[in-house]
Amino acid sequence: MYPKPLYQLTGRELEAVQHPHALLQLATWFHQGWRGCPANEAHALQLEQHAAAMGYPRAMRRLGDRFNNGDGVEENQNIAFTWWRNAAAAGDADAMSNLIPLMDSENPAEAAEGRRWCELAAAQGVPYAINVLGGGTSATPDMVAFAQMSLEEMAARAPAPSGNELAWSIEGVRGTLAQINDLVGWWMERLRTVWTDVTHTSTHDGEDVDFPCPDIAALPDGISSDNDSLEVTIRAGTFHLQLDAALWDEGWNLSLASFEPHPPPDGQAWLLRELHGVAQQIGLRLG
């Protein structure tokens, strides 16, 4: 789909890829002002609308979020629900979750609709939906609160842990920031060979950061000097993974964790196998 790994592409290169996933990624870069894309919220919105018009569920859900929050558009709950319903009908689990509070509606038809979306989301393993069906409350401060939760908050809404969570870590990995960048970038490329819709967000010291990226010099200086960690949250369907990297005197400390619903044991083994395979490919020793 891409002429080279996604993490190595500039905004100009991605513009040539007419695919909804690429359009939505490009929208993020225009929103943040990354990869040579000047910060332009109006253009980011246009790209999201284009991807939604192509029937991309995640783009439709993102537009619903925008209209619900008045983010770059005039707040309109009716339009928000229309986009969420379209995204949910196309299989987006987060959009289904945004519709769950309809269960509290005094309108019987809306309440029934909310429960139907809740059951469908629970069937995909969404912790919030499972919690609601188990007797928890569907009340939320606003209709996209679930989508804005941290992974820890999502996990807290799940029933008792299944016991098959992924928890891997290694300390003292000797390597450069460029190697860690390539490790994460190439690993996600391998994930895309199995999971077609892999997305990620990265933070450093609580701030969004474009990582992995083609230009190491564009990353904050503190990443390689102040022991703060890079946190990379990866989503593929209902799976949530978090890969952390922190540099200490003795080297990089790396850790990988999964959140409910966890990948099955064979899937977890594959994730770690691919991570080690990429490390070997780029000359990075993981123990």
N, C-alpha and C positions, 0 to 999 in steps of 0.2 A: 504493500500500500504506500509506503514512504520510500523515497529514493535512498535514504540512509536512516540509521536509528533516530527515533523521534527526539531523543535528548540532544542530538547533535545538530538538529535543524534550526535555522534562523527563521524569523517571521516571514521573510521574503520567500524562502524555499517552501514553507508550509502553505503559503497562499496559492501555490500551483496545484495543490492536492485538493480536488473537489470531492471531498468525502465528509459526511456530517461530523464524524469524530474529529477530523482535522479542523473543520470550521469552529467547533466548540473549543478546541485547544487554542486556536488562533484568537478566539474571543477573550480567553483568559489572558493571553499575552497583551492584547490591546487594553484590557482592563487594568493590568498591572504596569504596562509600559516596559515589557520585557522583550528580549530577542530582537531588538531593533524596531519594535513596534511602538510608536509614540502612544502615550496614554490617551485613549479616545473611547469614552464610554458609549457614545452614540454608535460608533462603528462596531464595538463589541456586541451591542444589542442587535444590530443588523445581522451580524454573523450568527447569533443565536437564533434569530428568526428564520434565517435561511436554513439552518440545520433542522429546525423544527418543521419547516415546510417540507423537508425531505423525509419526514416521518421518524426522526431520531428521538426516541423516548426521553433520554436525558436532557436534550435541548428543550423539549416541551415542558418537562418538570422545572427546569431552570427558569423558563418564562413564567410559569405559575408562581414560583418563588418571588420573582421580580414584582409581579403585579400584587402579590399579597403584601409585600414590604414597601411598595412604592419605590423600588430601587431602579432609578433611571427612567421610570414611567410613572404615570399617575396611578395611585393605589386604586385597585378595583377588585374586590373580592369575587365578583361574578366571573370576571375574566380569569382570575387565578384558578378558580375551581374548574373552569372549562379546560384550561391547560393541564391541570393535574389529572382530570378525568381522562383526557386524551393520552397522557403519558402512562397512567395506570392501566388503561385498556391495552396499551402497547407493551405492557409487562414491567414497567419501572416500579420497583418495590418501594422506593422512597416516596414516590407519588402516591402509592397506595396508602402509605403510612400517613401522609398529609391529609388523607380523606377519612381516616379513622375517627376523628372527633365528630363526624356526622352522626355517629352512634348516639350522641347526646341531644340530637335535634328532637324537637317536639313534633316534627313532621314524620309520621310513620314511614313514609317512603324513603326519606333521607336517612333515617335511623337504620333501616334495613340495608340501604346502600352502604352505609358506613361499616356495618357488620360484615357485609360481603367482602369489602376491600380488606378489612381486618383479617378475615379468614384466609384470603388469598396471600396477604403479606406474611401471615404466620406460617403458611405452607412453604414459603420461601425461606423461612428461618429468621425473619426480622424480630429481634428481641422485644421491641416495643409492642408489636402485634401479639406475640406470644404472651407477654405480660398482661395485656388487656383481656385476652380470652381466658386467662387464668384467674380473672377476678380483679385485676388492677384497674386503675382509672384511666380513661381516655382523655381526661381534661388536660390541656396544655396551655401555657401562657399565650401562645399564638400558634397558628396552624402549621408553621414550619419549624417549631421548636425541636422536634425530633431530628430533622435534617441538620440542625445546627449544633446538636449535641456532640460532645467529644466521644471518642470511642469508649472511654471508661464509663461515661454516663449511659451510653447505649448498653454496655455490658451489664451495668447495675440493674437495668430493667429486665434482664433475662431471668429465667428460672435458674435453679441450681446448676452450677457448671457441669458440663457433660463429662469432664475429666479427660478430654482428648485435645486440650488446648496446645498450641505450638509455643514452646518457650525455648529458644536457642540463644546462646551468647558465647562470645569469645573475647579474650582480652589480649592487649599487647600486640595487635597486628601492625607490623611495620610497613608503612606505605605512605605515599603522598596523597594530598587532597585530590589530585587529578586521578589517581588510581581508584580512590573511593568513589569519585564521581563516575568513572567508567564502570566500576563494579555494579553500582545501583542501576545505571543506565542500561547496560547490556543485560542485566538480570531481568529488568522489566521487559526488554525486548523478547527474551525467552518466554516470559509469562504470556505475552501476546500471541505466541504460537498456539497456545491452548485456550486462553481466555480472550475473546475477541474485543471486549470493552474494558480495558485496563486503564484506570485513571489514578492520579496521585496528587497529593499536595505535600509541600515540604515547608517546615518552619525552622528558624534558627533564633533562639532566644525569644520565642513567642511571635516573631515576625515572619510573614510569608517570604519565601525565598525561592528563586528559580534554580532548583536542584533536583536531579542532575541537569547540567547545562553544557553548551558548547564552549563557553568562555569562562574558565576558572577565575580570571581576573575580575569578572563581574560580581563574584560572590563576596559577601562581607568579610573583612580581614579577620574578624574574631573567630571565624570557623576554625582556623588553623593555629590559634594562639591562646584562646582564653578558656579552653576546656568546656565551653558550652556545647550542647549536642545538637546535631541535625536530626530532626524527626521527619521521617518520610512515611506518610499514610497512604497505603495502596488499597484500592478497591477494585474488585472484579465480581460483578454480580452482587450477591449478598455477602461475599467474603471480605473481611477487613483484616489487613495486615499492617503492622507497624515495624519499620526498620529504623533503628537508632544508631548513630555513629558519633562518638565523642573522642576527641584527641587528648591524651594525657602524656605525661613525660615518657612512659614506657611504650607508647604506641596507641593505636585506635582500639577502642572498645566498641564492639558491634553486638547488637542484639536484635532478634526477630521474634515477634509475638503475634498471635492471632486472637481475634475476639469472636464471640458468638455471632453467628454459627461458625464453628471451626472447620477448616478443611479436613476431610477424612485422613486417617493415618497415611494411606498411600500417597495422597496429595501433599501432605506435609513432607514426606520423604522426598518427593519429587522437587518441592520448593528448595529444600536444602541441597539436594544433589545439583540442581541448576546453579545455585549460588556458588557452590564450591567449584563447579565447572567453569563458571565465568572467572572466578578468582585465578584459577590455573591458567586460563586463556590470557589474562592480562599480567601475569607474573606476580600475583599477590598471594602470599601464603597464609592460609587460614588454619593455622595449627598443624 
